[in-house]
């Protein structure tokens, strides 16, 4: 009933939210007489804050329309759906090249595996943008489970693994796989199973960034929640059916609005301060700072529903039973053996200040992949870098992305 109550509440609040948006514009638009009255900026700021706190946040676009190749040549970029599955699209950021450029430009193919853990793949916009100048980039664009009809069947953790394998085989064997946060675990499983079967389409490299390969190391608040609550608590407390207003009516999901509440609950004071700062920036006419706030929360507040079976299996397999580092994970009867990987180069990356995946959790892949020669292994801990700083922001652009580029080039 919680999901239905949420939808009813959203519907009831919709007129108020629209009124707040219109009122904000009425007191801020220069052509409106009310914008020139005393306290108009303060009133407009109050209405916009009300609007943004109550509005629905849809999946934002990537908005990557161009990139620079060969140092100074700007080319158009457009999104192309390379493959479409029930719960995911494989998006290709295709460069619009002329005949000469197409004949001479040889860039490594990168499969960027985005998290399916609450936010949309557009969270990796900055990751894609910085990889594009020197790489041919594909990304997994996961579908909101409430938009997938029940007739498409369930989506399990092993389905995630098979999706990754299908995409690797489609782009391989010269593909380089980069996984960010949650997918490091199923990506390592996917490549391990391929190695155990001597699959000829194994990727050249795998880069794993800020993921819970071994969540027993330096456990964070996220790890504690997953282990201190029983499996039945997750089943009975956070799983709900999609209401009839969506194509996925009847599907069991972990709703996005609950995930968002959990995100905010981790740092409530920080978010409250951020919204207060936003109000003050609007009052003072600091439009640049206000726009930065809008951009961040347009992304942060846009969440998707996850299939219940996938979410619950992730909780049990990855966090509660730690089957990957313990060597007990079986995927439909096949044991996941990272030690069978021998030819794929491994690069693990962590943030020194990561409060989502603690220190050592990602680096654990180095020991698990004991069959990979030391010459094909590399680890980097980004100093003064939090979780999001690993794949977005200045440290990503100036330090981490160049290191990944060098690693891919060395093992192409």
Buried (B, 14 or more C-beta within 10 A) or exposed (E): EEBBEBBEEBEEBEEEBEEBBEBBBBBBEEEBEBBEEEEBBEBBBBBBBBBBEBBEBEBBEBEBEEBEBEEEEEBEBEBEEBBEBEBBBBBBBBBEBEEEBEEEBEBBBBBBBBBBBBBBBBBBBBBBBBBBBBBBBBBBBBBBBBBBBBEBEBBBBBBBBBBBBBBBBBBBEEBBBBBBBBBBBBBBBBBBBBBBEEBEBBBBBBBBBBBBBBBBBBBBEBBEBBBEBEEEEBEEEBBBBBBEEBBBEEBBBBBBBBBBEBBBEBEEEEBEEBBEBBBEBBBEEBEEEBEEBEEEBBBBBBBBBBBBBBBBBBBBBBBBBBBBBEEEBEBEEBBBBBBBBEBBBBBBBBBEEBEBBBBBBBBBBBEBBEBBEEEBBBBBBBEEBBBBBBBBBEBBBEBBBEBBBEBBEEBB
